[in-house]
Every structure is written in C-alpha cells, then in structure tokens.
Amino acid sequence: MAAFAEAVGPLRARNVCEAMDLNLVPNNINNVRFKLKCLSGRGILDETDQGLFTRPRP
C-alpha cells in the first residue's frame, strides 16, 4: 500500500513489483496482479481501467 500512497496516478502490477523490489519476471507480475484484483474486489483498491489500480477516493 506504500506504493499507492506515494503514487501520483494509477499503477500497474509491474509498477508495484518495481516499488516492492521484486524481479520483473512474469510469475511475480502475475502474482501481484492477482493480489491487486483481490484487493479491488474487496473495495480496498479501485481498478480505474483494465490493469490500472489506485486507492479509492474518500
């Protein structure tokens, strides 16, 4: 969530991987994308466009 606190706009899974210092390999990116989708489904994040995630506005 720290990556979203510092972000100016929506982030992709690849950007979150970079912020978390993960290797940019397809397996890591897909795992992060899955977790972002789950957080979006729970209302913790918003998926503004396909593959773009941001914190919801209050």
Secondary structure, DSSP 8 states (H G I E B T S, - for coil): -HHHHH-SS-B-HHHHHHHTT----HHHHHHHHHHHHHHHHTTSSEEEETTEEE----
